[in-house]
Amino acid sequence: MSAAVAAAASAAAISHNSARSGSSGTPESHQLQKGVLLPPSSPLPLSRYESQKRRDWNTFGQYLRNHRPPLALSRCSGAHVLEFLRYLDQFGKTKVHNQGCPFFGHPHPPSPCSCPLKQAWGSLDALTGRLRAAFEENGGLPETNPFGARAVRLYLREVRDTQAKARGIAYEKKKRKNPVQQQQKKKSQTAGNGTYSHVQQGICNGGTDGFVPRNVLSNEAAVIDVGDVYVFN
């Protein structure tokens, strides 16, 4: 008798647990399937600029670690940035003619010469800009940013002028558009787009209510102010 009661109690417990698991509304197999089907979140790929900026920052960090004596980033100054930029000249691929070279100022020399290869001014300028941004993104303060030091700006200007003369490259600085005149021009270009003018003197468009579309958009392209840009001929 006791065995029968125990068997009945066990069967009742099993049925009760089955009812509780079924009342959750989501079978266990379905829950596992949902967990498998959910794709893992993957980070967005870096842009070309961000990837290059990260490589430049790692290169500069390696340069500081190999410095003799090793140099901490907090003690880095504009003078150390100039050392780094000059250090990169040994990996340059731009021929910069010396003043004694017969091809000095020649944009297309007819034959090779023994003048050194250096980093182009445009490459150094872009590199400095990326490192200036990376310095602040990694906790540096703008007022203590060594890549924005006055000595670095003067050095880049000197490199630009020297290479322009040595390579015979003429450049000019584009004048910035007057923002007031530019805004007025844009307004005049877009005036009347999708508007209607009242037709007087009895002129109408096929007996309509005296409103005809007026399309007076100019064929000129919109002018975009991109700031100061150096154009090389």
Contacts in CASP RR format, 6 or more apart in sequence:
PFRMAT RR
TARGET T0000
AUTHOR 0000-0000-0000
METHOD contacts of the structure
MODEL  1
MSAAVAAAASAAAISHNSARSGSSGTPESHQLQKGVLLPPSSPLPLSRYE
SQKRRDWNTFGQYLRNHRPPLALSRCSGAHVLEFLRYLDQFGKTKVHNQG
CPFFGHPHPPSPCSCPLKQAWGSLDALTGRLRAAFEENGGLPETNPFGAR
AVRLYLREVRDTQAKARGIAYEKKKRKNPVQQQQKKKSQTAGNGTYSHVQ
QGICNGGTDGFVPRNVLSNEAAVIDVGDVYVFN
21 28 0 8 1.000
46 54 0 8 1.000
49 130 0 8 1.000
52 130 0 8 1.000
53 130 0 8 1.000
53 131 0 8 1.000
53 133 0 8 1.000
53 134 0 8 1.000
54 134 0 8 1.000
56 127 0 8 1.000
56 130 0 8 1.000
56 131 0 8 1.000
56 134 0 8 1.000
57 130 0 8 1.000
57 131 0 8 1.000
57 134 0 8 1.000
57 138 0 8 1.000
60 84 0 8 1.000
60 131 0 8 1.000
61 73 0 8 1.000
63 84 0 8 1.000
63 87 0 8 1.000
64 70 0 8 1.000
64 71 0 8 1.000
64 72 0 8 1.000
64 73 0 8 1.000
64 76 0 8 1.000
64 80 0 8 1.000
67 80 0 8 1.000
71 80 0 8 1.000
76 146 0 8 1.000
77 146 0 8 1.000
77 149 0 8 1.000
78 146 0 8 1.000
78 147 0 8 1.000
78 148 0 8 1.000
78 149 0 8 1.000
78 151 0 8 1.000
78 152 0 8 1.000
79 151 0 8 1.000
80 146 0 8 1.000
81 128 0 8 1.000
81 131 0 8 1.000
81 146 0 8 1.000
81 147 0 8 1.000
81 149 0 8 1.000
81 152 0 8 1.000
82 151 0 8 1.000
82 152 0 8 1.000
82 155 0 8 1.000
85 119 0 8 1.000
85 124 0 8 1.000
85 127 0 8 1.000
85 128 0 8 1.000
85 152 0 8 1.000
85 155 0 8 1.000
88 119 0 8 1.000
88 124 0 8 1.000
88 127 0 8 1.000
89 116 0 8 1.000
89 117 0 8 1.000
89 118 0 8 1.000
89 119 0 8 1.000
91 119 0 8 1.000
92 117 0 8 1.000
92 118 0 8 1.000
92 119 0 8 1.000
92 120 0 8 1.000
93 117 0 8 1.000
93 120 0 8 1.000
94 117 0 8 1.000
94 118 0 8 1.000
94 119 0 8 1.000
94 120 0 8 1.000
94 123 0 8 1.000
94 163 0 8 1.000
94 167 0 8 1.000
95 109 0 8 1.000
95 113 0 8 1.000
95 115 0 8 1.000
95 116 0 8 1.000
95 117 0 8 1.000
95 167 0 8 1.000
96 115 0 8 1.000
96 116 0 8 1.000
96 117 0 8 1.000
96 118 0 8 1.000
96 162 0 8 1.000
96 163 0 8 1.000
96 166 0 8 1.000
96 167 0 8 1.000
97 103 0 8 1.000
97 104 0 8 1.000
97 105 0 8 1.000
97 106 0 8 1.000
97 109 0 8 1.000
97 113 0 8 1.000
97 115 0 8 1.000
97 166 0 8 1.000
97 167 0 8 1.000
98 104 0 8 1.000
98 115 0 8 1.000
98 166 0 8 1.000
99 166 0 8 1.000
101 113 0 8 1.000
101 115 0 8 1.000
102 113 0 8 1.000
103 109 0 8 1.000
103 110 0 8 1.000
103 113 0 8 1.000
103 115 0 8 1.000
104 165 0 8 1.000
104 166 0 8 1.000
105 165 0 8 1.000
105 166 0 8 1.000
105 167 0 8 1.000
105 168 0 8 1.000
106 168 0 8 1.000
107 167 0 8 1.000
107 168 0 8 1.000
107 169 0 8 1.000
118 163 0 8 1.000
120 163 0 8 1.000
121 156 0 8 1.000
121 159 0 8 1.000
121 160 0 8 1.000
121 163 0 8 1.000
121 164 0 8 1.000
122 160 0 8 1.000
124 156 0 8 1.000
124 159 0 8 1.000
125 156 0 8 1.000
125 160 0 8 1.000
128 147 0 8 1.000
128 148 0 8 1.000
128 152 0 8 1.000
128 156 0 8 1.000
129 147 0 8 1.000
131 147 0 8 1.000
132 145 0 8 1.000
132 147 0 8 1.000
132 148 0 8 1.000
135 145 0 8 1.000
135 146 0 8 1.000
135 147 0 8 1.000
136 142 0 8 1.000
136 145 0 8 1.000
146 152 0 8 1.000
160 230 0 8 1.000
163 169 0 8 1.000
164 170 0 8 1.000
164 171 0 8 1.000
169 232 0 8 1.000
169 233 0 8 1.000
170 232 0 8 1.000
170 233 0 8 1.000
171 230 0 8 1.000
171 231 0 8 1.000
171 232 0 8 1.000
171 233 0 8 1.000
172 230 0 8 1.000
172 231 0 8 1.000
173 228 0 8 1.000
173 229 0 8 1.000
173 230 0 8 1.000
174 227 0 8 1.000
174 228 0 8 1.000
174 229 0 8 1.000
174 230 0 8 1.000
174 231 0 8 1.000
176 225 0 8 1.000
176 227 0 8 1.000
176 228 0 8 1.000
177 223 0 8 1.000
177 225 0 8 1.000
179 225 0 8 1.000
182 223 0 8 1.000
182 225 0 8 1.000
185 223 0 8 1.000
186 222 0 8 1.000
186 223 0 8 1.000
188 218 0 8 1.000
189 217 0 8 1.000
189 218 0 8 1.000
189 220 0 8 1.000
189 222 0 8 1.000
190 217 0 8 1.000
191 216 0 8 1.000
192 214 0 8 1.000
192 215 0 8 1.000
192 216 0 8 1.000
192 217 0 8 1.000
193 215 0 8 1.000
193 216 0 8 1.000
193 217 0 8 1.000
194 213 0 8 1.000
194 214 0 8 1.000
194 215 0 8 1.000
195 214 0 8 1.000
196 211 0 8 1.000
196 212 0 8 1.000
196 213 0 8 1.000
196 214 0 8 1.000
197 211 0 8 1.000
197 212 0 8 1.000
197 214 0 8 1.000
198 210 0 8 1.000
198 211 0 8 1.000
199 205 0 8 1.000
199 210 0 8 1.000
199 211 0 8 1.000
199 212 0 8 1.000
203 210 0 8 1.000
204 210 0 8 1.000
204 212 0 8 1.000
205 211 0 8 1.000
205 212 0 8 1.000
END
